[in-house]
């Protein structure tokens, strides 16, 4: 049964975040700098409009200190106390080179990464907000960034240049780079009908499963591209789920269901879907042992540590099985936030409206 949370915003909601723990709060950000904090029942705890009234593009709670809420607006990151939204506790002015699109915190809350319109990924030390790394490899807008769980110095970025990159913060060059267009062309060669066109796989949202080794990336081609990281942080295997009939805007692994490889996705087709990837060959290589079909990737992914050596990741066939739960939301999805609300596994959906919609995932 869907529930709508209303009156928290006067403009389109762009992002949603949840803090950890049984008493967790939720926060949402919308156009014109609005930020709202919600209880698990959907009651409004506080509202604030940030100075400058630039769009609130990302909201994340610190995993180490749930009373810290980080909000990006323009090139600024504001630190708020969600229990007392009278104004920022701290502001990191000029944190991004251009408008920030996404924020991510590592497990320990000691590093804040941001993806911005310049294509750069900046990493700030916490507390204090000192810039410790600026990672420049994307040639277009960097749309999403995520730290690897259990590896606070590893992060993944994705952008509108159709590139996914794994970084180690000890260096300013990526450990590897994956061009989604090469992968998508390989797949489309097998599927395309005469006259059929596919959207380019512009990367919109990247997520890492709680195991730390499986990456999901929602892209404009409607797929969620999957990657497995092997030993030595190498890109070991590639695959995809054809998740949406239009662009896939959101993909988030869900950490609180029966295993770490549940994935919730949302798209421009107005659909929200929950996928069980536990038997996907990218997640469980042994599944494909008897029926392995290996497509030779067109691109060789270079090991940056040994630039003269080249190693390629194996590509497995696209997943054909459908989602375990499919929800016709009816509007383009701006953001998805998996959360346990009053003990019930749920997903909070932000769309082209000023309201939030909450759907139960309790069938799983």
Protein Blocks (a to p, Z undefined) as FASTA:
>chain_A
ZZddehkbcbdcfbdcddedjkbccddddehhiacdddfkopafbdcddehiiacfbdcd
dfklmmbccddehjbdcdddfklcfbcfbdcehkbmbdcfbdcddfkopaccdddfkopa
cddddehjpafbdcdfbfbdcfbdcddehiakbccdddfkopacdddfkbccdfbdcdfk
lmmmmmmmmmpcghiacddfddfbdcddfkopaccdddfkopacdddddehhiafbdcdd
dfbfbdcfbdcddfkbmbfkbccdddfkopacdddfklgmklmmmlmmmmcccdddfbdc
ddfklmmbccddddddddfbdcfbdcdehpacfbdcdddeehiacdddddfbfbdcdddf
klZZ
